[in-house]
Amino acid sequence: MKAKVKGENIKQFNVEIKQLTLDERAEINDMIIDTEMSKNFSFWLKIIRIGTDWTDEEINNYSTDEIIAIAGCIIEETNKKKLKK
């Protein structure tokens, strides 16, 4: 699914987020809820690795601010209200 990435000091752009399994969704939410987990660069990077199929080289093309914004976008998309079919 396509998602819009927005943030301070970055130009808005779109990213492709993969359809997450329930286990992947749980892993991201567990990371967010865990108050003892440090919200450092590795935290944001792990969310991108879970939420996309990007290689390290593709991720490395983004600035730190963009990486944090992408991870935030993944978190938002993961937790949008799911519509019942």
Sequence and secondary structure as in RCSB ss.txt:
>XXXX:A:sequence
MKAKVKGENIKQFNVEIKQLTLDERAEINDMIIDTEMSKNFSFWLKIIRIGTDWTDEEINNYSTDEIIAIAGCII
EETNKKKLKK
>XXXX:A:secstr
 EEEE  TTS  EEEE     HHHHHHHHHHHH TTS  SHHHHHHHHHHH    HHHHHTS HHHHHHHHHHHH
HHHTS     
